[in-house]
């Protein structure tokens, strides 16, 4: 087993643990809840098999669903952003993605922030649309998406900064 596989296994377990033990119990004002487990999808290596990546994203979402008793909405949201990730990578990073030379520790902050923001908003919009599943409550869906996205983006950026391997 190589170090990249080991690092992804550890990331998977730690993010599930953090989400289930700590973050699922945070609920500010009734609709603000961070979902930092999507960092697994965001930071997964680009050069790996896309089929494996979508499967592992499904497994991540399903694991969160099992612990949260949420009926598959996290799995659907994770698979959706895993499937859309190549388009978003190309949009945010351009030619660096084309040649598959992205290292998230070395890309500029603006591109990284845009990438995390787009994936987070898509994830949360799908998640809360499936959770509420009522067109008459579209304002509540958008409100939960906006505020939870802001909180999740801030936490994801902080986690990536804290655990960055960049040496100066």
Order of alpha helices (4+ residues) and beta strands (2+ residues): alpha-alpha-alpha-alpha-alpha-alpha-alpha
